[in-house]
Amino acid sequence: MAFRRFQYPTPPLAPTHDEVVAHFLAHHERQRAEQVKPPAPPAPGYRPEVLATLFGTSTAGGESR
Protein backbone atom coordinates (compact mmCIF):
# COMPACT_ATOMS: atom_id res chain seq x y z
CA MET A 1 0.00 0.00 0.00
CA ALA A 2 1.50 3.33 -1.04
CA PHE A 3 1.09 6.35 1.20
CA ARG A 4 0.11 9.65 -0.30
CA ARG A 5 1.77 12.75 1.05
CA PHE A 6 -0.69 15.17 2.63
CA GLN A 7 -1.16 18.21 0.41
CA TYR A 8 -1.61 21.46 2.31
CA PRO A 9 -3.77 24.14 0.73
CA THR A 10 -1.93 26.62 -1.43
CA PRO A 11 -0.35 29.31 0.76
CA PRO A 12 -1.94 32.75 0.43
CA LEU A 13 -0.24 35.21 -1.85
CA ALA A 14 1.60 38.12 -0.30
CA PRO A 15 -0.43 41.35 -0.32
CA THR A 16 0.60 44.10 -2.69
CA HIS A 17 2.11 47.33 -1.42
CA ASP A 18 -1.15 49.18 -2.17
CA GLU A 19 -3.17 46.63 -0.16
CA VAL A 20 -0.84 46.97 2.82
CA VAL A 21 -1.07 50.75 2.74
CA ALA A 22 -4.88 50.64 2.39
CA HIS A 23 -5.23 48.28 5.37
CA PHE A 24 -2.81 50.38 7.41
CA LEU A 25 -4.76 53.58 6.73
CA ALA A 26 -8.10 51.87 7.41
CA HIS A 27 -6.80 50.53 10.73
CA HIS A 28 -5.69 53.97 11.88
CA GLU A 29 -8.98 55.51 10.75
CA ARG A 30 -10.86 52.94 12.87
CA GLN A 31 -8.62 53.75 15.83
CA ARG A 32 -9.31 57.47 15.40
CA ALA A 33 -13.07 56.85 15.20
CA GLU A 34 -12.98 54.85 18.44
CA GLN A 35 -11.21 57.71 20.26
CA VAL A 36 -13.93 60.16 19.25
CA LYS A 37 -16.74 58.12 20.82
CA PRO A 38 -17.43 58.89 24.49
CA PRO A 39 -16.98 56.00 26.90
CA ALA A 40 -20.04 53.96 27.79
CA PRO A 41 -21.77 54.89 31.04
CA PRO A 42 -21.16 52.56 33.98
CA ALA A 43 -23.65 49.82 34.68
CA PRO A 44 -26.54 50.70 37.00
CA GLY A 45 -25.72 50.28 40.65
CA TYR A 46 -22.22 51.76 40.61
CA ARG A 47 -21.91 55.02 42.52
CA PRO A 48 -20.07 57.70 40.49
CA GLU A 49 -18.06 58.93 43.50
CA VAL A 50 -16.71 55.41 44.13
CA LEU A 51 -15.75 54.98 40.46
CA ALA A 52 -14.05 58.39 40.55
CA THR A 53 -12.04 57.35 43.59
CA LEU A 54 -11.03 54.01 42.09
CA PHE A 55 -10.28 55.10 38.54
CA GLY A 56 -9.64 58.85 38.83
CA THR A 57 -12.50 59.80 36.53
CA SER A 58 -14.79 62.77 36.89
CA THR A 59 -17.74 62.64 39.27
CA ALA A 60 -21.39 62.87 38.32
CA GLY A 61 -21.22 66.66 38.55
CA GLY A 62 -18.38 66.74 36.02
CA GLU A 63 -15.65 68.00 38.32
CA SER A 64 -12.36 66.07 38.32
CA ARG A 65 -11.09 64.47 41.46
Secondary structure, 3 states (H helix, E strand, C coil): CCCCCCCCCCCCCCCCHHHHHHHHHHHHHHHHHHHHCCCCCCCCCCCHHHHHHHHCCCCCCCCCC
